[in-house]
């Protein structure tokens, strides 16, 4: 797979890039989810000398662009919990992302983040006994793809925490990583289980900075 020129990657990081601009306008909740996933992945990428933080960042920004097709089907674009649950829409967002990427000539390396951020995990569905992975999904292989997959799961989960202290965040991330390993979602990744400890701390640092408490001061 050919490398992407740096100037192309840098242009894709610009919020005015057409697909990012559309995502922000049509699905603002998804857009900011992608921004956080991008930051988590890029920050953790710095741990690995052979990883590319800019590529990880762009992969995070674009991994969910297919959600702009029917944005109201996703919780992050709703102000309350009363939105209709549409598993038949949710499971298509990987395919929709890839269709948009093809139409806008997004490089194949970036398309890989769209197809690997869910791995082969089961998709939400009405019949919980039916095995139904996201169509067009595959397992992450590179460091950057793996970091985006992990960041995607952690961002959604940490956002739902009632207590966002460092210990609560770290414990939740630890459980998510353990579950991914148990599912075999990292079996094709170049990352090793031992690498997850450092990634866990990197993610915890970012989330702690994001959710830090501000104490009132006397005036």
C-alpha positions in Angstrom: 0.0 0.0 0.0 1.6 3.3 -1.1 2.4 5.9 1.5 0.4 9.2 1.5 2.3 12.4 0.8 2.6 14.6 3.9 1.0 17.6 2.2 -2.0 15.4 1.4 -2.3 14.3 5.1 -1.9 17.9 6.3 -4.6 19.1 4.0 -7.0 16.3 5.3 -6.4 17.6 8.9 -7.9 21.0 7.9 -11.5 21.4 9.3 -12.4 23.0 6.0 -11.6 19.7 4.1 -14.9 18.9 2.3 -15.7 15.6 4.0 -14.8 16.9 7.5 -16.8 20.1 6.9 -19.9 18.0 5.9 -19.5 15.7 8.9 -19.4 18.7 11.3 -22.4 20.3 9.7 -24.6 17.1 9.4 -23.4 15.1 12.4 -21.7 17.5 14.9 -21.7 14.9 17.7 -20.0 12.4 15.5 -17.5 15.0 14.3 -16.4 15.8 17.9 -16.2 12.1 18.7 -13.8 11.8 15.8 -11.8 14.7 16.9 -11.3 13.1 20.3 -10.5 9.7 18.8 -7.9 11.4 16.6 -6.3 13.0 19.5 -6.2 9.8 21.6 -4.7 7.8 18.7 -2.1 10.5 17.8 -1.0 10.9 21.4 -0.6 7.2 21.9 1.2 6.9 18.6 4.1 8.9 20.0 4.9 5.9 22.2 6.1 3.9 19.2 9.1 5.0 17.1 7.8 3.4 13.9 4.3 4.8 14.2 3.0 7.9 12.4 1.1 10.3 14.7 -0.2 12.3 11.8 -1.6 9.2 10.0 -3.2 8.1 13.3 -4.8 11.5 13.7 -6.2 11.5 10.1 -7.5 8.0 10.5 -9.3 9.0 13.7 -10.8 12.1 12.0 -12.2 10.1 9.1 -13.1 6.7 10.6 -16.9 7.5 11.1 -17.7 9.7 8.1 -20.5 7.3 7.0 -22.6 8.4 10.0 -23.4 11.7 8.2 -25.7 9.7 5.9 -28.3 9.2 8.7 -26.9 11.1 11.6 -30.0 11.0 13.8 -29.6 7.2 14.2 -26.6 7.7 16.4 -26.6 8.6 20.1 -23.9 11.2 19.9 -26.0 13.3 17.6 -29.0 13.4 20.0 -29.7 15.6 22.9 -31.6 13.0 24.9 -32.1 9.2 25.0 -35.5 9.1 23.3 -34.1 8.7 19.8 -35.2 5.6 17.9 -32.8 2.7 18.0 -32.0 1.7 14.4 -29.6 -1.2 14.3 -30.3 -1.7 10.6 -28.8 1.8 10.0 -26.0 1.6 12.6 -24.5 -1.6 11.1 -24.2 0.1 7.7 -22.0 3.1 8.7 -18.8 1.3 7.8 -20.1 0.6 4.3 -21.3 4.1 4.0 -18.0 5.5 5.1 -16.2 3.4 2.4 -18.7 4.5 -0.3 -18.1 8.2 0.6 -14.3 7.6 0.7 -14.4 6.1 -2.8 -16.5 8.9 -4.1 -14.2 11.5 -2.7 -11.0 9.6 -3.6 -9.8 9.2 -0.1 -6.5 7.2 0.0 -6.8 3.5 0.7 -4.7 3.8 3.9 -7.3 6.1 5.4 -10.1 3.8 4.2 -8.5 1.1 6.3 -9.4 3.0 9.4 -13.0 3.0 8.4 -13.1 -0.8 7.9 -11.1 -1.7 10.9 -12.3 0.5 13.8 -14.9 -2.1 14.9 -12.8 -5.1 14.1 -15.0 -8.2 13.8 -17.1 -7.4 16.9 -20.8 -8.0 16.9 -23.0 -5.0 15.8 -26.0 -3.8 17.8 -29.1 -5.6 16.7 -32.6 -6.5 17.7 -32.0 -10.3 17.9 -29.1 -10.5 20.3 -28.6 -14.2 19.6 -27.8 -13.5 15.9 -24.1 -13.0 15.0 -24.0 -10.0 12.9 -20.6 -8.2 12.6 -20.5 -4.9 10.8 -20.4 -5.5 7.0 -17.2 -4.6 5.3 -15.3 -4.7 8.6 -11.9 -6.4 9.2 -9.3 -6.6 11.9 -6.7 -3.8 12.4 -3.1 -4.6 11.5 -1.0 -1.6 11.8 -0.2 0.4 15.0 -2.2 3.3 13.8 -5.3 1.2 12.9 -5.2 -0.5 16.3 -4.9 2.7 18.2 -8.0 4.1 16.4 -10.0 1.0 17.2 -9.1 1.2 20.9 -9.6 4.9 21.0 -13.1 4.6 19.4 -14.3 2.2 22.0 -12.8 4.1 24.9 -14.1 7.5 23.9 -17.7 6.3 23.7 -17.4 4.5 27.0 -15.6 7.2 29.0 -18.2 9.7 27.9 -20.9 7.7 29.7 -19.1 7.6 33.0 -20.7 9.3 35.9 -17.4 9.8 37.7 -14.5 10.8 35.6 -11.6 10.7 38.1 -8.3 9.3 36.9 -8.8 6.0 38.6 -12.3 5.4 37.2 -11.1 6.3 33.7 -8.1 4.0 33.9 -10.1 1.1 35.2 -12.7 1.4 32.4 -9.9 1.6 29.7 -8.3 -1.5 31.3 -11.6 -3.4 31.0 -12.1 -2.4 27.4 -8.6 -3.5 26.4 -9.0 -6.8 28.2 -12.3 -7.4 26.4 -10.7 -6.6 23.0 -8.0 -9.1 23.7 -10.5 -11.7 24.8 -12.4 -11.2 21.6 -9.3 -11.7 19.5 -9.6 -8.2 18.0 -5.8 -7.7 18.2 -4.8 -11.0 16.8 -3.7 -9.5 13.4 -2.2 -6.4 15.0 1.6 -5.7 15.2 1.0 -4.5 18.7 1.6 -6.9 21.6 -0.5 -7.3 24.7 2.4 -5.8 26.7 2.1 -2.5 24.7 -1.4 -2.0 26.0 -0.2 -0.9 29.4 1.5 2.2 28.0 -1.4 2.9 25.7 -3.8 2.7 28.6 -1.8 5.4 30.5 -1.6 7.5 27.4 -5.4 7.4 26.9 -5.9 8.1 30.7 -3.7 11.2 30.5 -5.8 12.6 27.6 -9.1 11.9 29.2 -8.0 13.2 32.6 -6.9 16.5 30.9 -10.2 16.6 29.1 -12.4 15.9 32.1 -10.3 17.6 34.9 -12.3 19.4 37.6 -12.0 23.1 38.0 -12.4 24.3 41.6 -14.1 27.6 42.4 -11.8 30.3 43.6 -12.6 33.2 45.9 -13.0 36.6 44.2 
